[in-house]
């Protein structure tokens, strides 16, 4: 369950001339579980290049962790 008071953190990095990466991030910890969920949007502001997005997340529960990533129509889950 996501806590109601959870706030969205938005961070934009300017990588080079006309290119930026914006991260929309939620982080929370509850009952011994820590979660980071992140959507990253890469954009080149030239008027013709479409932007791209990908998702990533990490769940840590005690001494176990799961890495989640996705882009376009693919996803990867690593349990460890």
C-alpha positions as CSV (number, residue, x, y, z in Angstrom):
1,X,0.0,0.0,0.0
2,X,1.4,3.4,-1.0
3,X,1.2,6.0,1.8
4,X,-1.2,8.8,1.1
5,X,1.2,11.5,2.1
6,X,3.9,10.4,-0.4
7,X,5.2,13.2,-2.5
8,X,6.5,13.2,-6.0
9,X,10.1,14.4,-6.5
10,X,10.8,15.8,-10.0
11,X,14.5,16.3,-11.0
12,X,15.6,17.6,-14.4
13,X,19.2,17.3,-15.6
14,X,20.4,19.1,-18.7
15,X,22.8,16.7,-20.3
16,X,24.0,18.6,-23.4
17,X,22.8,21.3,-25.7
18,X,19.0,20.8,-26.1
19,X,19.0,17.4,-24.3
20,X,17.4,16.8,-20.9
21,X,16.5,14.0,-18.6
22,X,13.6,14.3,-16.2
23,X,13.1,11.9,-13.4
24,X,9.7,11.5,-11.6
25,X,10.5,9.7,-8.4
26,X,8.6,8.2,-5.4
27,X,10.5,6.8,-2.4
28,X,9.1,5.4,0.7
29,X,9.8,2.9,3.5
30,X,7.2,1.1,5.6
31,X,7.2,-2.1,7.8
32,X,10.9,-2.9,7.0
33,X,10.4,-2.5,3.2
34,X,12.0,0.2,1.2
35,X,10.7,1.1,-2.3
36,X,12.0,3.4,-5.1
37,X,9.9,3.9,-8.2
38,X,11.3,6.1,-10.9
39,X,10.1,7.1,-14.4
40,X,12.8,8.8,-16.5
41,X,12.0,10.9,-19.6
42,X,14.9,11.7,-22.1
43,X,14.1,14.5,-24.5
44,X,16.0,16.3,-27.2
45,X,14.4,19.7,-27.8
46,X,15.0,20.0,-31.6
47,X,11.4,19.7,-32.7
48,X,11.8,16.4,-34.6
49,X,13.3,13.8,-32.2
50,X,10.6,12.0,-30.1
51,X,11.2,11.7,-26.4
52,X,11.8,8.3,-24.7
53,X,10.8,7.0,-21.3
54,X,11.8,4.1,-19.2
55,X,10.7,2.9,-15.7
56,X,12.8,1.5,-13.0
57,X,12.2,0.4,-9.4
58,X,13.9,-1.3,-6.5
59,X,12.1,-3.1,-3.7
60,X,14.2,-4.1,-0.6
61,X,12.4,-6.3,1.9
62,X,14.7,-7.3,4.8
63,X,17.8,-9.0,3.2
64,X,16.1,-9.6,-0.2
65,X,15.7,-7.2,-3.1
66,X,14.0,-7.0,-6.5
67,X,15.1,-4.7,-9.4
68,X,12.4,-3.8,-11.9
69,X,13.1,-2.1,-15.2
70,X,11.0,-1.4,-18.3
71,X,11.3,0.3,-21.7
72,X,8.8,0.4,-24.6
73,X,7.3,-3.1,-24.6
74,X,10.0,-4.9,-22.6
75,X,10.5,-5.5,-18.9
76,X,13.1,-7.1,-16.7
77,X,12.7,-8.3,-13.1
78,X,15.8,-9.4,-11.2
79,X,15.2,-11.1,-7.8
80,X,18.2,-11.4,-5.5
